[in-house]
Amino acid sequence: MTNNLSMAEKTVEQLFTQIRKLGQDGHYDKAETKSELAPINVMKGLCLQKSGNTKEALELYNTVLKEKAGDGQTLAVAANNIICINKDQNMFDSKKKLKIATSDSVKAKLAASQANNIDFNSCLLSFYTNQLENFKKKSAQLQSAGSPLAPLLLATSLVRDKKFEDALKTLQDGQSQDEIVRLSIAELMKKTGSFTDSAEVLKKVVSMSNKPGSVSMIASLLLLGSGPSVAADYLDLALEELRNTGNYSNEDMISWILLCAKFRIANDMPEKAAVNLENLLARDPTNIKALALLIRSYSLFDAPKAHDVAERLPDIDIPSDIDLEQLEIGVGVTSGRGLRKVIQPEKEKINEANRKIETKEKKRKKKKGKLPKVLVEGGPDPERWIPRQERSYYRRKKRNRNDAIGKGSQGLSAVNKAAEAALDMSDKPKKTVEEEVRATSAPPPQPKQQPKSKPKGKKKGKGKW
């Protein structure tokens, strides 16, 4: 695919330079040169878009649409490609470009596949802009037209509502052989927990077969769904197919064999891992990584064999400036709970003992315990269980000025209490009969006569108005 893209880019560049040269030689005028270069710029932008340079491709497409030099078909393809680059971003710009791609004058000139792709993108745009009624209408039209991607649109709306099982049923009922639909089915099966079925669907995708990425994905799904033994058997078959294709170098195949051996060792299958590693070492005896893994695998089920294989390891020339004792000491991990501590040499232990002797430990001063304020000689206070205010030795503190505020409603002071006591007749002694007669016979006090006010005269000066 990469080689085809590079060849296409070279061909487009050659066409571009030839047409520009013809325009400079006078074979085309300025308008004709632009109209001839417009479809070439669209093809150049498509190559850039496929290779991941979307920014440069977007500039080329916008230049073609701004100049309006090409025919309607060219402009429609450029507008549709811009919608694909925008995806779910810049919706306003995508709507404008969609009007160019779906105009009536352009539809008649488009090929069936081009019109199908534009209708599909139009339906997706309605979905992203939350125009659900329009989305359902367009998806139904695509399904009636026999579009292989129509079930995918219906499944998209169901996935948005988190109805994964209904979406999976919709895609399976469509019986589409399109690879995008199959990949979507595999993803939905993975979401619903059917890992083995998802792996079987991925095996049928032709474009992904015999590729390391798809092999590792399928192996992971089989590990989750069927267990490590099934996944390991699949890896062996996949490695054999990869070897038969011849598309991978010897180094890539060796790395894959080592990864499969690590997988078997990690999943308690060291015997099969040892067989694969022995076959690899028969072809490449100098592979140290394979020899190390073989020793590790044998150590899990056959320790004497592991010792025999370890003798095949090459000798190591140790430099004279390396202290092996220090290396052995540093093997222990100094952090983490439950891990063994690093063993210190005897010299460091002696130095630490000397430091402890030299440094005097600071003695903490013992503080005397606090005794109670009133200590009765001969034993504890006999009144200790009586409330403090009722004890014989209790002396009330001096009154504060705030003591005038007593109980009752807010703001009730001693002055208010005195006035209340004066008006309270319950505490006073009862009057005698003579005092009551005198009180009743006494004439009532006459009200004072107010002096008559002089009649007010009319005010001089300005009247009311």
C-alpha positions in Angstrom: 0.0 0.0 0.0 2.8 2.4 0.9 4.7 1.6 -2.3 1.5 2.2 -4.4 1.0 5.6 -2.7 4.6 6.7 -3.4 4.2 5.6 -7.1 0.9 7.5 -7.3 2.4 10.7 -5.8 5.3 10.5 -8.4 2.9 10.1 -11.3 0.7 13.0 -10.1 3.8 15.2 -9.7 4.9 14.4 -13.3 1.4 15.3 -14.6 1.4 18.5 -12.7 4.8 19.6 -14.0 3.9 18.7 -17.6 0.6 20.7 -17.6 2.2 23.7 -16.0 4.9 23.6 -18.6 2.3 23.4 -21.4 0.6 26.5 -19.9 3.9 28.4 -19.8 4.7 27.5 -23.4 1.4 29.0 -24.5 -0.6 25.8 -25.3 -3.1 26.7 -22.6 -4.3 30.1 -21.4 -4.5 30.9 -17.7 -8.1 29.7 -17.2 -7.5 26.4 -19.2 -4.4 25.7 -17.1 -6.3 26.1 -13.9 -9.1 23.8 -15.1 -6.6 21.2 -16.2 -4.7 21.4 -12.9 -7.8 21.2 -10.7 -8.4 17.3 -10.9 -4.6 16.8 -10.6 -4.6 18.8 -7.4 -7.5 16.8 -6.1 -5.6 13.5 -6.8 -2.5 15.0 -5.2 -4.6 15.9 -2.1 -6.0 12.4 -2.0 -2.5 10.9 -1.9 -1.5 13.3 0.9 -4.7 12.5 2.8 -4.0 8.8 2.5 -0.4 9.2 3.8 -1.6 11.3 6.8 -0.7 14.8 5.6 -4.3 16.1 6.1 -3.3 19.7 6.6 -1.6 20.0 3.1 -4.5 18.0 1.5 -7.0 20.4 3.1 -5.2 23.4 1.6 -5.2 21.8 -1.9 -8.9 21.0 -1.7 -9.8 24.5 -0.5 -7.7 26.0 -3.3 -9.7 24.0 -5.9 -13.0 25.1 -4.5 -12.0 28.7 -4.2 -10.9 28.9 -7.8 -13.9 26.9 -9.1 -11.8 26.0 -12.1 -12.7 22.3 -12.5 -16.0 20.7 -13.5 -18.8 19.9 -11.0 -17.5 16.3 -10.5 -14.1 17.5 -9.4 -15.6 20.1 -7.0 -17.9 17.5 -5.5 -15.0 15.1 -4.8 -13.0 17.9 -3.2 -15.9 18.9 -1.0 -16.6 15.3 0.0 -12.9 14.7 0.9 -13.0 17.9 3.1 -16.0 16.4 5.0 -14.0 13.3 5.6 -11.1 15.2 7.0 -13.3 17.3 9.3 -15.0 14.2 10.7 -17.0 15.3 13.8 -15.3 18.7 13.9 -16.1 22.0 12.1 -19.7 21.0 11.4 -20.6 24.4 9.9 -17.9 24.1 7.2 -18.9 20.5 6.5 -22.6 21.5 5.9 -21.4 24.1 3.3 -19.3 21.6 1.5 -22.1 19.1 1.5 -24.3 21.5 -0.5 -21.6 21.5 -3.2 -21.3 17.7 -3.2 -25.1 17.0 -3.3 -26.3 19.6 -5.9 -28.6 18.2 -8.6 -26.3 19.3 -11.4 -23.4 17.2 -10.0 -25.3 14.0 -9.0 -25.9 13.0 -12.7 -22.2 13.2 -13.5 -21.0 11.2 -10.5 -20.2 7.5 -10.6 -22.4 5.1 -8.6 -19.6 4.5 -6.0 -19.0 8.2 -5.6 -22.7 9.0 -5.1 -22.9 6.2 -2.6 -20.0 7.5 -0.6 -21.4 11.1 -0.6 -24.8 9.9 0.6 -23.1 7.9 3.3 -21.2 10.9 4.5 -24.3 13.0 4.4 -26.1 10.5 6.6 -23.2 10.6 9.1 -23.2 14.4 9.1 -26.9 14.3 10.1 -26.0 11.9 12.9 -23.2 14.1 14.2 -25.4 17.2 14.1 -28.2 15.4 16.1 -30.7 15.5 13.2 -32.0 12.1 14.0 -35.1 12.2 11.9 -33.1 13.2 8.8 -30.5 10.5 9.7 -33.1 7.7 9.9 -34.7 8.9 6.6 -31.3 8.9 4.8 -30.2 5.6 6.2 -33.5 4.0 5.1 -32.9 5.3 1.6 -29.4 3.9 1.5 -30.7 0.5 2.7 -33.4 0.4 0.1 -30.8 1.3 -2.5 -28.8 -1.8 -1.5 -25.8 0.0 0.1 -23.6 -2.5 1.9 -22.8 0.2 4.6 -26.5 1.0 5.4 -26.7 -1.6 8.3 -23.7 0.1 9.8 -25.6 3.4 10.0 -28.5 1.8 11.8 -26.1 0.0 14.2 -24.4 3.4 14.9 -27.6 4.9 16.2 -28.2 1.8 18.4 -24.7 1.9 19.8 -25.3 5.6 20.7 -28.2 4.4 22.9 -25.9 1.7 24.3 -28.0 -1.1 22.7 -25.1 -3.3 21.7 -26.9 -6.5 21.3 -29.5 -4.9 19.0 -26.8 -3.3 17.0 -25.0 -6.6 16.6 -28.2 -8.3 15.4 -28.7 -5.5 12.8 -25.3 -6.0 11.4 -25.6 -9.8 11.3 -29.0 -9.7 9.6 -27.5 -7.4 6.9 -25.1 -10.3 5.8 -22.7 -7.7 4.4 -19.3 -9.0 3.3 -17.7 -5.6 3.7 -14.6 -5.6 5.9 -15.7 -2.5 7.8 -18.9 -4.2 8.7 -17.0 -7.3 9.8 -14.7 -5.3 12.0 -17.7 -3.6 13.5 -19.3 -7.0 14.3 -16.0 -8.1 16.0 -15.9 -5.0 18.1 -19.6 -5.4 19.2 -18.9 -9.1 20.0 -16.0 -8.0 22.2 -18.2 -5.5 24.0 -20.9 -8.1 24.7 -18.3 -10.5 26.1 -18.2 -13.0 23.1 -14.4 -13.0 22.8 -14.0 -16.3 20.9 -16.7 -15.3 18.3 -15.0 -12.0 17.9 -11.7 -13.8 17.2 -13.3 -16.0 14.6 -14.8 -13.0 12.8 -11.4 -11.3 12.7 -9.8 -14.4 11.1 -12.1 -13.9 8.1 -10.9 -10.4 7.4 -8.6 -11.0 4.4 -6.7 -7.6 4.6 -5.7 -8.3 8.2 -4.6 -11.9 7.7 -0.9 -12.8 8.2 -0.1 -9.5 9.9 1.5 -9.3 13.4 -1.0 -6.8 14.7 -4.1 -8.9 13.8 -2.3 -12.1 15.1 -1.7 -10.6 18.5 -5.2 -9.2 18.7 -6.8 -12.6 17.9 -4.5 -14.4 20.3 -5.5 -11.9 23.1 -9.2 -12.6 22.4 -8.7 -16.3 22.4 -6.8 -16.1 25.7 -9.8 -14.3 27.2 -12.5 -16.5 25.7 -11.0 -20.0 25.4 -7.9 -20.0 27.6 -4.1 -20.0 27.1 -3.8 -23.4 25.4 -6.1 -22.4 22.5 -4.3 -19.1 22.1 -0.9 -20.9 22.1 -2.1 -23.3 19.4 -3.3 -20.4 17.3 0.1 -18.7 17.6 1.8 -21.8 16.3 -0.4 -21.9 13.3 -0.1 -18.2 12.7 3.7 -18.4 12.9 3.8 -21.2 10.3 1.6 -19.1 8.0 3.8 -16.0 8.5 6.9 -18.1 7.7 5.2 -19.4 4.5 4.4 -15.9 3.2 8.0 -14.9 3.1 7.1 -11.3 3.7 9.1 -11.0 7.0 12.8 -11.2 7.6 14.6 -13.9 9.6 15.1 -11.4 12.5 11.4 -10.7 12.7 10.5 -14.4 12.7 13.1 -15.0 15.5 11.6 -12.2 17.6 8.1 -13.7 17.1 9.3 -17.1 18.2 10.8 -15.7 21.3 7.6 -13.8 22.1 5.6 -17.0 21.7 8.0 -18.8 24.0 7.6 -16.1 26.7 3.8 -16.4 26.3 4.0 -20.2 26.9 6.3 -19.8 29.9 4.0 -17.2 31.4 1.0 -19.4 31.0 2.5 -22.6 32.6 3.4 -24.3 29.3 7.2 -24.5 29.6 7.5 -27.9 27.8 6.2 -26.6 24.5 8.2 -23.5 24.9 11.4 -25.6 25.3 10.6 -27.6 22.1 10.2 -24.4 20.1 13.4 -22.9 21.5 15.4 -26.1 20.8 14.2 -25.9 17.2 15.3 -22.3 17.0 18.7 -23.0 18.6 19.2 -25.8 16.1 19.1 -23.3 13.3 20.8 -20.5 15.2 23.1 -21.8 18.0 24.6 -18.4 18.8 21.3 -16.9 19.9 21.9 -16.0 23.5 18.3 -14.8 24.2 16.8 -18.1 23.0 19.4 -20.0 25.2 18.5 -17.9 28.3 14.8 -18.6 27.7 15.5 -22.3 27.2 17.3 -22.4 30.6 14.3 -20.6 32.2 11.8 -23.0 30.7 13.8 -26.1 31.7 14.2 -24.8 35.3 10.4 -25.0 35.7 10.1 -28.7 35.0 13.6 -30.3 34.6 16.3 -28.7 36.8 19.2 -31.1 35.8 18.5 -30.3 32.1 18.6 -26.6 32.9 22.1 -27.0 34.5 23.3 -28.9 31.4 22.0 -26.2 29.1 23.5 -23.5 31.3 27.0 -25.0 30.6 26.5 -24.0 26.9 26.5 -20.3 27.9 29.7 -18.5 26.7 32.3 -17.4 29.2 32.2 -13.8 30.3 35.4 -11.7 30.5 35.1 -9.8 33.8 37.1 -6.6 34.0 39.6 -6.4 36.9 38.2 -3.1 38.2 34.7 -4.7 39.0 34.2 -5.9 42.6 32.0 -9.0 42.5 31.3 -8.8 46.3 29.8 -5.3 45.8 27.7 -6.5 42.9 26.3 -9.4 45.0 25.5 -7.0 47.8 23.7 -4.7 45.4 21.4 -7.5 44.1 19.0 -7.0 47.0 16.2 -4.4 46.6 16.3 -1.7 49.3 12.7 -0.6 49.0 9.4 -2.4 49.3 7.7 -4.3 52.1 8.8 -8.0 52.5 11.9 -7.7 50.3 15.2 -8.8 51.7 17.6 -6.0 52.9 21.0 -5.4 51.5 23.7 -7.1 53.5 26.3 -4.6 54.7 29.9 -5.5 54.8 31.7 -5.9 58.2 33.7 -2.6 57.9 30.4 -0.6 57.7 29.0 -2.4 60.7 32.2 -1.6 62.7 31.9 2.1 61.7 28.3 2.2 62.8 29.2 0.7 66.2 31.9 3.3 66.7 29.5 6.1 65.8 27.0 4.8 68.4 29.7 4.9 71.1 30.8 8.4 70.2 27.4 10.0 70.1 25.8 10.2 73.5 22.2 9.5 73.7 20.1 12.4 75.0 18.3 11.6 78.3 14.8 12.7 78.5 13.9 14.6 81.7 11.2 13.0 83.7 8.5 15.4 84.7 6.7 15.1 88.0 3.1 14.2 87.8 0.6 16.9 88.6 -1.2 16.7 91.9 -4.7 18.1 92.6 -4.9 21.7 93.9 -6.7 20.7 97.2 -4.8 17.7 98.5 -6.1 16.2 101.7 -3.5 14.7 103.8 -3.9 11.0 104.6 -5.9 10.1 101.5 -8.0 11.3 98.6 -10.6 14.1 99.0 -13.7 12.8 100.6 -15.8 15.4 98.8 -14.5 14.4 95.4 -17.9 13.0 94.3 -19.9 16.2 95.4 -20.3 18.9 92.7 -17.6 21.5 93.0 -19.9 24.4 93.9 -21.4 22.4 96.8 -18.0 21.5 98.4 -17.1 23.1 101.8 -13.9 24.6 100.5 -15.4 26.1 97.3 -15.0 29.9 97.1 -16.9 31.7 94.3 -14.8 34.0 92.2 -15.4 37.8 92.1 -18.4 39.0 90.2 -17.8 40.2 86.8 -19.7 43.1 85.2 -21.3 40.6 82.9 -22.9 38.9 85.9 -25.7 41.5 85.9 -27.1 39.7 82.9 -29.4 37.0 84.3 -31.6 34.4 83.0 -34.8 35.1 81.0 -35.5 36.9 77.8 -32.6 38.6 76.0 -31.5 41.8 77.6 -33.1 41.2 81.0 -30.8 43.0 83.6 -30.8 43.6 87.3 -32.7 46.9 86.9 -35.5 45.1 85.0 -35.6 42.6 87.7 -36.1 45.3 90.4 -39.0 46.9 88.4 -40.5 43.4 88.0 -40.3 42.8 91.7 -42.0 46.1 92.5 -44.9 45.2 90.3 -45.2 41.7 91.6 -48.0 41.7 94.2 -47.6 38.1 95.2 -44.7 38.8 97.5 -46.2 41.8 99.3 -48.3 41.5 102.6 -52.0 41.9 102.4 -53.5 45.3 103.3 -55.8 45.7 106.3 -59.6 46.5 106.1 -59.1 50.1 107.2 -56.5 50.8 104.6 -58.8 49.4 101.9 -61.7 51.6 103.1 -59.5 54.7 103.0 -58.3 53.8 99.6 -61.9 53.4 98.3 -63.3 56.5 100.1 -60.7 58.9 98.9 -62.0 61.1 96.1 -60.6 60.3 92.8 -58.0 62.8 91.5 -59.4 65.4 89.1 -57.7 65.9 85.9 -55.7 69.0 85.5 -57.4 71.7 83.4 -55.4 72.8 80.5 -55.2 76.5 79.8 -57.3 77.7 76.9 -55.3 78.3 73.8 -55.8 81.6 72.1 -57.5 81.5 68.8 -55.0 81.4 66.0 -55.3 84.3 63.6 -55.0 84.0 59.9 -51.5 83.9 58.7 -50.3 86.9 56.8 -48.3 86.5 53.8 -48.7 84.4 50.7 -52.0 82.6 50.3 -52.3 78.9 49.5 -52.1 79.5 45.9 
